[in-house]
Every structure is written in C-alpha cells, then in structure tokens.
Amino acid sequence: MKFLEGSFGTHKPFYSWVLRKNDWNIGACLLRINDETRFLMHIIIDPEFRRRGLVRALLCHSLYSLLRVNPSINKVELAVTMLNPARLLYESLGFKILNDSSTYVWEKKVVE
C-alpha cells in the first residue's frame, strides 16, 4: 500500500484506540510504528470530558495494549512543546525529555 511506504521508511499499520461513552467517541489515541520507532502521534479527549483522568487512562491502556500485541517494543516517542502542560502527564508516566528541539510552523501570509 503506497500510504505505508514513505520517505521515512515502511510503516506498519497505525495502532489506534477509541474511548467511547455509550455510542459517542470521546477520545482517541493513535500510534505509528515503523521498523525502529514507535511514535505517539495523537491523543485527544472531547473537551466535555477533560480533567477527569481519561487521557492518562487512555494512554496507559494504549501502551499496555501495544505491548501485548508486540512485546519486543522497548521505546515509544512523542513530541510536545515545553510550554504544553501535557508534558507533565507524560513525565509522570515515565516519559523522559530527549532534547529541547523547537517546533516549527508555516503560516500563510495574507497580502492586502
């Protein structure tokens, strides 16, 4: 599948978990896997359900489930800015700071 073959190597399918309440999706966690790197791409909770420990529960469940599927995994990476308060959650779960890389953004310039 062409989508799985990019300039950063051949990727296995994404692993994802969805947190549901009744018939409503209230959160999701998406991890990307390639031969060497496991990367937490996105974790999100519906704003109505934030500040209830659900991100922590979803992330712990996702990592545990990923390890059950592939017990040889020994590292998962993620990117978060130093100003993002979510980094405190990641640190509390044992994630370590790898470097102080910058976040880059491209913005379209409006010409008047």
Phi, psi and omega in degrees: 000126185301323181302327184276356181240103182235188182290348179257019178108181179268126183258139171284166179303151177295150171256133180217151177227141181240132176264124184238147170235114188058239180256019186247128174282117182250354179193164178204150176227132183232125176241141177251140182236133164232191187300324185245336189239137171247123189232125175284109184278311184211143166218130186214146176230139175307133182307329180293342185246013181283164178064034178234009181082009184286326178296315178301312181297316181295317180294316178299316179298317182296315180294318178298315181295321178298318179292329176291323179287320183222086184296347181281352180292129178234004179204138174230131180252157173210164177237130177210142179286156181294339180274349182282121181297345178297336181299331178295322175297312181300317179296322180293339178265006175100000175291139180248149177287125180271318179199174179254046184295152181274157173260131181254147178221143173250131179235136177290131179271131178268124179258125180256000000 
